[in-house]
Amino acid sequence: MSAPKRRVPAAQRGARLTRRTPADGTIQLSRRGSARRSPRFSGAPSAGPHPVELAGLLHELTVRLLSADSLTQALDRLATFAAGALPGVVRCSVALIGEGGPLTGAAAGSAGETFDQLQYAGSAGPGLEAARTRSVVTSADLPGDERWPQLHAAARADGLAAVAAVPMDVRRSAVGALSVYPDRAGEVSPEVLVTAMALAGQAEVLLGELHRREALTEGAEVDRAVGVIIAQRGCGVQEAYAVLQESAQRLGLDRSTVAGRLVAAAARNAGT
């Protein structure tokens, strides 16, 4: 009788765990969760987070993110929450890359601002690599990691010794990563890594829900603006949508912003 297959936590599904160690080289977990090599951690073995404690963290994160007024505020709350929940971490940063849009970032912690700025400006670094490859990217010696030599000076100046970047995939919206920076060099502890993966897995679902809500709100505002254009011009629906899109392109603004201004102007005129 074959041995039962190990279940892979939701935060690890679709992601490949890549870890460099001096003795073992690279460790990879496939989509089915089968390990090519068994991971080894330096020092004494460390247990992962207690399930009850982890459940409490995920519940609190859910409440904080779903009560956010915008996606930007949710990212700020995610970074702040992770920085406070993960022991021995000096900085947490979050980066999201939307389709055709600019990178959106947030961070919390006492160090690392210059490091993140250079990483995003140069489009290379642990967080962006995790987002693009859908892999967990770690470094035990960030100031000397040969993958990002352009970041060595910033890592030393900011006091960043190591990193673990966990990918996030916000469905139909963006890809990104939650990056955590421990306060000392060496392999990131299993407790911190597992907790960060759980937080990232929960966050990508919650951020997807927030994005869905924002899309619904934006759609309703656009529909109201189209109604205003129809009333003003006496045109059809398709022509009204085209007018709104042309106005947005001419002003260099997104369609929802132009729609909001048009609806607000119509409301003011109706009140005079």
Secondary structure as UniProt FT lines:
FT   HELIX           10..12
FT   TURN            13..14
FT   STRAND          16..21
FT   TURN            22..24
FT   STRAND          25..27
FT   TURN            31..32
FT   HELIX           51..66
FT   HELIX           71..85
FT   TURN            87..88
FT   STRAND          89..98
FT   TURN            99..100
FT   STRAND          103..109
FT   HELIX           113..122
FT   HELIX           126..133
FT   STRAND          135..139
FT   HELIX           142..144
FT   TURN            146..147
FT   HELIX           149..151
FT   HELIX           152..158
FT   STRAND          163..170
FT   TURN            171..173
FT   STRAND          174..182
FT   HELIX           190..233
FT   HELIX           237..251
FT   HELIX           255..271
//
